[in-house]
Amino acid sequence: MLHAIGGFFLLNALLVESEGPWDRTITDTARAMALFALVTELLAAAVTGAFVALVRLRRWWFAIPAVLLLAAIARMVFPPVP
């Protein structure tokens, strides 16, 4: 469930577009959505770590939050420009 929420925030961060050259809030919006995705996926990674420690999940389950975390960080570093 946390991956779906994090993916939703990341999708919003990736799909946000500028309305024109006057739209100065596009950078802040994309970074905020990416930050929400980052926080959600860090929480998901912690929960995944707990279940891996209990041997309920295998280690490859860390790939899902890792990919979403890298994408969120990339969007924070390279936001869209107005």
C-alpha positions as CSV (number, residue, x, y, z in Angstrom):
1,M,0.0,0.0,0.0
2,L,2.8,2.4,0.8
3,H,4.4,1.7,-2.6
4,A,1.1,2.7,-4.3
5,I,1.0,6.0,-2.3
6,G,4.6,6.7,-3.0
7,G,4.1,5.9,-6.7
8,F,1.2,8.2,-6.8
9,F,3.2,11.1,-5.4
10,L,6.1,10.3,-7.8
11,L,3.8,10.1,-10.8
12,N,2.4,13.5,-9.9
13,A,6.0,14.9,-9.6
14,L,6.9,13.5,-13.0
15,L,3.8,14.5,-14.8
16,V,3.5,18.1,-13.5
17,E,3.9,20.6,-16.4
18,S,4.3,24.3,-16.6
19,E,1.3,26.3,-17.7
20,G,3.6,28.9,-19.3
21,P,6.6,31.1,-18.7
22,W,4.7,32.9,-15.9
23,D,4.2,29.8,-13.9
24,R,6.9,30.0,-11.2
25,T,5.4,27.4,-8.8
26,I,6.2,24.4,-11.0
27,T,9.6,23.8,-9.5
28,D,8.2,23.9,-6.0
29,T,5.3,21.7,-6.8
30,A,7.5,19.0,-8.4
31,R,9.9,19.1,-5.6
32,A,7.2,18.9,-3.0
33,M,5.6,15.8,-4.7
34,A,9.0,14.2,-5.0
35,L,9.6,14.9,-1.3
36,F,6.3,13.3,-0.3
37,A,7.3,10.3,-2.5
38,L,10.7,10.1,-0.8
39,V,9.2,10.2,2.7
40,T,6.6,7.5,1.8
41,E,9.2,5.2,0.2
42,L,11.6,5.6,3.2
43,L,8.8,4.4,5.4
44,A,8.1,1.6,3.0
45,A,11.8,0.6,3.0
46,A,11.7,0.5,6.8
47,V,8.7,-1.7,6.8
48,T,10.3,-3.9,4.1
49,G,13.4,-4.1,6.3
50,A,11.4,-5.3,9.2
51,F,9.7,-8.0,7.2
52,V,13.0,-9.1,5.6
53,A,14.5,-9.3,9.1
54,L,11.6,-11.6,10.1
55,V,12.3,-13.7,7.0
56,R,8.8,-13.1,5.7
57,L,10.1,-11.4,2.6
58,R,13.2,-12.0,0.5
59,R,15.9,-9.3,-0.1
60,W,14.8,-8.5,-3.6
61,W,11.8,-6.7,-2.2
62,F,14.2,-3.8,-1.5
63,A,14.3,-3.2,-5.2
64,I,10.9,-1.6,-5.3
65,P,11.6,1.2,-2.8
66,A,15.1,1.6,-4.1
67,V,13.9,2.3,-7.7
68,L,11.2,4.7,-6.4
69,L,13.6,6.5,-4.1
70,L,16.1,7.0,-6.9
71,A,13.4,8.4,-9.2
72,A,12.2,10.8,-6.5
73,I,15.7,12.0,-5.8
74,A,16.3,12.5,-9.5
75,R,13.1,14.6,-9.8
76,M,14.1,16.7,-6.8
77,V,17.6,17.3,-8.3
78,F,16.3,17.9,-11.9
79,P,12.9,19.7,-11.5
80,P,11.1,21.2,-14.5
81,V,11.8,24.8,-15.4
82,P,9.1,27.3,-16.1
